[in-house]
Amino acid sequence: MNQSVPAFHHARVLVVGDIMLDKYLHGKTQRISPEAPVPVIHLEKTEYRAGGAANVAMNLSALGVQTSLIGVIGEDEVGQQLHHLLTQHGIDFHPCHAPNATPTICKTRIISQHQQLLRIDQETLPCTSEAIAPTFAQLVADFDIIILSDYAKGALNDCQPLIQLAKAQQKKVLIDPKGNDFSKYQGADLITPNMSELRQVCQGSHLEDDDSLYQAAHQLIKQLGLSALLVTRSEAGMTLFSHHNDHSDHNNQQPPTHYAAKAKEVYDVTGAGDTVIATLAAGLAADCSLTEAVELANLAAGIVVGKLGTATVTPRELDKALHDTRFIQQGYLSEADLLNELSKAKAKGETIVMTNGCFDILHTGHVAYLAQAKALGDRLLVAINTDASIKRLKGSNRPANPLKSRAHVLAALRAVDWVVAFDEDTPTRIIEACAPNYLVKGGDNQPENIPGAQSVIDDGGQVLVMDYIDGFSTTATINRINQTTDVND
């Protein structure tokens, strides 16, 4: 993505959902109560923060977004405190008052020496979404993006009227979901479940590997008519799926875009999901592409988990994180993401080594060759042919293993930093785009005949040929397998 934070001040986002007040009681613990085996807290400070959908609004406001919020509060002191807090931070709050003296939702946390000792929840499910629909209908036309922040407290028990109103106005709808029934989010543009929520809605599926996660994500995209789905995966980062890479030819599809976690230190994950969807919406409303907006959201999540409690992120913090080149994503990447990571590695002065091939059946010769190549520099990039490219070069019975399988096996090797796919018959174009310091090939190739060699040399790089280990060949391995199969048949 472009290495700058977009101007958010023209962006307009409407947040709707379950709102609450987070109350923090800070104090010292120095003794145990004589009345019961519990610590005695000497209260030193009381702090109030907006929670739930209100925290989403606070995150948007902190980024400079023009933010409005619709939610339910009670006619009580907690509701007044929350209303004051939101107004104080420049949020245009449209409260819907709960009926029958229902209290405002409040979560009180008792903290001593940076440790949470106890949480007290004051909540009675206040209402249904019918209470907020009239206000929503009046406001929806004035915004670029709509966020529905569902905490399963009643405000979004029926999302369909809100989604339909928004879509009638051609507004994008982003949803932070909750519960085991995502059908109520039908027709939204994007949802942001975490892994726990995704497992719950997939009826107990363990989602133990990438394949099962991909299958579940694409199934949800089809069932709900989504444009995209962003799965937040805690320390594993987040993965973006979209209908653009959801097609029937799974062997040749570009992989879903994965974003490695950016947190320097995880201090408190409270409200991290709020920060993700707020920053995502802010980016989209400021005319970022979806992948750029997710990159911003991933950076923001890495910042906010380093803070205590429900917290926000500023444009200045985002800008600093964007220019912090210590965090470099690895693995099987799309070409666009790879070029972004390459630029960060080069900015650090790292040496880039690049090689290419089919790597259809990985064997000892490949592993040794890749280890030798990695020893030349700091980062090893492996470009691999797509399945279609291999079929053109080697025949219709190849490859033996599909692109995704080949890529993930390579990416798992210690020597390999990045894997990227190319669809042409030669890697010349992608080598020119990556501009490595070293281009390496194996076997009896002559350096001047290697595709992409001249561009590397012209850029001041070197082209090297390394010996393969004798006795290892993918073609020979496949022939032996076929011969064994013929004998057994």
N, C-alpha and C positions, 0 to 999 in steps of 0.2 A: 504494500500500500504506500501511498505518498507519505513521506516522513514528516508530517505536520498534523496538528490537531485542527479539525475543521472549525469554522465559526458557527457556534451553536445559537447565537443570540437571535437569529431569524427563525429558528426551528420552533414549531408549535406542537405540543404533545398533550393529549388529554388522558389522564389516568382514572380508571374506575375500578373499585374493588373494596376489599375488606380492610378497614383502617383501624389502627389501635395506637395506644400510647405505651411506649416502653419507659419504665421508671427504674432508675438505678440508684440503689442506696449503697454508698461507699463508706466503709468504716474499718477500724482496726479490731483484730481479734487477739486478745491477750489472756483470756481465761475461760474456763468452762463454768456454766451456770450451776449454782448450788441446788437449783430446783429440778434440773433434769440434765442428762448428759449431752448438752448442746452448747455450742460456743456462744459467748456474749459479744455482740457487736457494738462498739462505740461509734455511733453515727457521726460522720464528718462532713458528708456532702450528699445532696440529693440532685439527681440529674434527670431531665426529661428528653426523650427523643421520639420522633415519629416512627411508627412501625407499620409493617404490612404494606398496603398500597400507598400509605402516606410516606413511607420510606422511599418507595419508588419515585414519588413526586419530589422528595427532598434531593434525591440523587440527580434528577433532571434539573432542578433549580440550581444546584451547585455547579452544574456544567454550563449554566447560563441560558438554558432552554426556557422559552415562555411556556409555563406549566399551569394546567388547571387540574383539579382533583374533584371527583364525586365520590362520596362515601357516607356511611351512616354513623352518627354519633348519638349518644344519649344527652338528655338535658341535665347534665351534671357537671361537677367540678372538673372531672377528667376530660370531658368533652370540651369544656371551655379552655383548659390547658392545651389540648391538642390543636384547637382552632387558633389560639394565639400563636402557637409555635409555627404553624403552617403560614399564617399571615406574615409573621415576622421574617420568614425566609422568602417572601415574594411570591408565594403560591396562591393562585386564585382558587379558593376553596368553596365548593358548593355543597354544604352539608345537608343530608337528609336525616331528619330526626327520627330516632327509633320510637315506636309506640309503647304505651303502657309502662312508662318509666324504666325501660330497659337501659341498663348502664352502658357507657362506652367501654369497649374492650380495653383492658389495661393489663400489662404483664410487668410485674415488679421483680427485679433481680437484686439480690443482696450479695455484695461483692466485698471481699477483703483480700488485700495483698494480691490484687489482680486475678483472684480466683472466685468464680461464682459458687456461692454456698447454697443458695436456695432460689427458686422461682415461684412466685405466687401469681396465678392467673385469675383475673376477674372477667368473666365473659358469660353472656347469655346470648345465643344466636339471635341477632336483633331483628332481622327482616328478610324478605326475599327480594329478588332483583326487580320486581314490579315497582318497588318504592323509588328506585333510582332511574327507571326508564324515562319518565317525563322530562327530567332535567337533562338526561343524556340526549334525548331527541332535540332539545333546544340548542345544545352546545356543539354537537358533533361536526357540523358543517365548517366550523371555524378552525379545524386542526389538521395537521399533516399526518399524524400517526395517532392511533388509539392503542392504549395498553389496558388490558384486563388483567388485574392482579388478584388471583384467586387463592385465598387462604382457607377456603372451605368454612367460612363463618356465616354464610347465608346471602351475602350481597350479590354473588354471582351464581346462585343455584340454577338459574336458567339464563344462559348467555345468548341463546339464539336471537331473541328480539334485538339485543344490542349489536350483535354481529351483523344482522340483516340491515339494521338502520345504518351502520357504518359502511357496509358494502354498497348500499343504495346511493351513498354519497361518494363512492369510489375512494374510501379511506383504507389505508393498510391497518390491519388489526394484529397486534402481537399479544400473546397470552402466556403468562406464567401459570402453569396448570397445577391442579391439586386433585387427589382422589383417584379412584380406580375406573372412572367412566369418563373418557375423553370425548365421547360422542357429542357432548354439549358444546364442544369447541369446533364443530363442523363448520367449514367455510372460512375459518381464520386464515391469515397469511402465514403465520409462523407461531410455533409454540416452543417453550424452553424447559422441558422436563429435566430433572436430574436423574441419575441412574436408578435411585430408589423409586422414584415416581414412575419411571419407564417400566421397571420390573413389575410394579403393582398393576399397571394398566395392561401389561402383557400376561396377566394371570399366572404369576409365579415363575415365569421363565427366568432362568438364572443369568442369561446374557453373559456367559462366561468368556466368550471370545468375540473378536471383531465381526466374524461372519454372522453370529446370532444377533449382535447389535445392529448390523447393517440391515438384516432381514426385518427385524422388528421396526426399525426406523422407517424403512421404505413402505412397509405395510401400513403404518400409521399415516404416512403422507398420502397414500392412495385412499385409505378409508375416510380420512377427514377432509380431503381435497385441499391440502396445504400446499403452499409454494415452497416451504422449507421447514426444517425441524432442527433445532440446536440442542444437543444433549450436553449438559454440563456434567463433568465426570470427576469433580474434586481434584485430587492431586494429579490425576491423569489428564487434566485440561478440559477441552470441550471439542465436540465434533459436529460439523455442519453437514446436514444432508439436504438435498434439494431435488425437485423434480427434474432438474437438468441432468443430474447424474443417476436418475432412477429410470433406467430403461432395461429392456429384456436381455441385451447382450452383456451379461455381468462380466464376462472374461475381458472385454475390451473397455469397459467404462472407466473414466477417470475416477480416482478414489474420492470418497467424501473428504472434505477438507478438515484436517485435524489441527488443533491449536494446542501446543504444549502449555502446561501451567506456567505462569509467570511469577508466582509468589516467591519472594525472597525468604519470607518466614510466615508461617501460618499461626496467627495469634488468636483469631476468633472468626468463625465462618458465619456468624449471625448476619443475615441480611445480604449475603453475597449474591444470591439470586436476584434480589431487587436491583443491585448495582448492575448486574449483567443485562437485564432487560431494559433498564433505564438508559444505559450507555448505548445499547444496540439501537433503541428507538431514536435516541439523539443523533446518532450517526446517520441513520436512514433519513431522518427529517432534515439533516444538513447536507443531503445529496451525496452521501458516501455510497459506494456499492455495498452489497450485502457482505461480501468477504471483508471489505475494509471495516465495516461497522462491527463485525464479529471480532476482528483483531483488536479494535478499540475496547470492546466489551471484555475481552480476555485480559487485556492489560489492566483495565479498571478492577476486575475481580482480583487480580494479583496484588493490587495496591490495598484494596479494602479489607482483605482478610488479615492484613498486618495491623489493623486497628481494632480497638476494643468496642464490641457491641455493634448496634446498627450505626453505620457510618456512611460517609459520602466521599466522592473523589472530585477533584478540581481539574480544570483544563491544564493548569500548570503541572500538576502531578502526572497527568497523562502525557504531556509533552516530554517531561523528563524521562518517563518510562519508554517512550517511543525512541528516544535517542540513547537509551542504555543498551549497548551492544553485547552485554554479558549474556543475555538470554537468547540463545540460538536454537531454533526448532530443528529436530532431526527426524529421520525416518523416510517413509514413502510419501512424497509431496507432489502436488500439482506443479506444473512449470512456473506458474506465477508465484506461488509460495516459495519455491526453491530460489528463484531469482531474488526475492526479498531477503531470504536467509543468507544467500551468498554475499549480498551487499553488506550485511552486518558483519559477516566473517572477514571480508576484505577490509572493512573499516578498522577492524582490530589488528590488521596486518598478518592475518593467517594465510598460510600457503595452501592452495587448492589443487588437489590431484584429481584427475578425471579419467575414467575408462568407460568402455561400453561393450555391449554384447547381448546375446540372447539369454544366457544363463538359464537354459531350459531345465536341465537336471544338474543341480549343484553338486560338485564332487570335490575331492581333496585337492586336485589341481587348481580349481577355482579359488578355494579358500587360501591356499598358499600364495597364489598370484595376487589376490586382493590384499593380503597382509603385507607383501612386498611393496605394493603400490602405496599403501597407507604410510609406510615408513618414509616415503619421500617428502611428506608434508604434514600439515595439521588436520586437514579434512579430506576425506575421500568421497567423491561423487561417482555413482554408477548410473549410467544411462542405459536403459534396456528397451529392446524392441517390443512394440505391442504385438498382440497375437496376429493381427492382420499383416503386419510387417514381416513377421517370421514366416507366415504361410506363403507370402510372395517370394521370399528368399529361399526357403527350404522345402516347400511343398505342402500340400493340403493336410498331411498327417501330422504336421507339427503346428504349434508346440505340444509337447507332452503335458506340460503344466501351464495353466492359464496365467495371464498377466498378474492378477492380484496375488496369487500364490507365490509366483517367482519373486515379486517385489517384496513381499513381507518376509520371505526367507532371507533374502539378501540384506534387508534392513535390520534383521536380527543379529547379523554378524558384528562382532566387536570392531572390526576394521572399517566398517562402512558407516558413514555419517548420513548420506542422502542417497535416495533412489528416485529416479524420475523416468517416465516413459516417453518414447518418441515414436511417431507413426510412420516416418519416412523410411525409405530403403537404406539410407545412410544417416549417421548422426551429425553430419556437417552443420546443419542449422543450429541444433541445440548446443553444440560445442562452441560455435561462434557467439551464441547468446550468453553462455556461462563464462567464457574467457578464462579457463583455468591456467594456473602457473605451470602445471605438468599435464600433458596428455600421454597416457600409457596404453600400450597394446601388447598382447602376448604373441608368441609364436615366431614365425619367420617373416613377418611383415617388414618392409622397408619404410623407414620413417616418412620419406617424401610421398609415399603412396597411401598413407593412412588418412581417411576422411577427416577433414577439419584441421589437419596438421598445419597447413599454411597459415590459417588465421591465428593459431596459437603462437607460431613463430613470429608472425607480424606484430603480435601484442607483447613480444619479449619473453614468451614462455618457451618451454622445452618439450620435445617429443621423444619419448623413450620406448624401446622395445624390450620386453622381459621374456625370459625363457619360461615355457610351460614345464611342469613336471611330466616326465615321460610316463606313458601307460594310462593316461586319463583322457577320455574323449566323450563328449555327450553323445555324438552320433554312434560311436562304438558301443556305448552303454545301452542305447535304445535298440541297436541291432541285436545285442545279446539278449535283451528282454524279449524281443520279438521271436528270436530263435527258440528260447526256452518255452515261450507260449505255444509255438508251433509244435514242439516236441510233445508237450503235455496234451495238446488237443488231439 
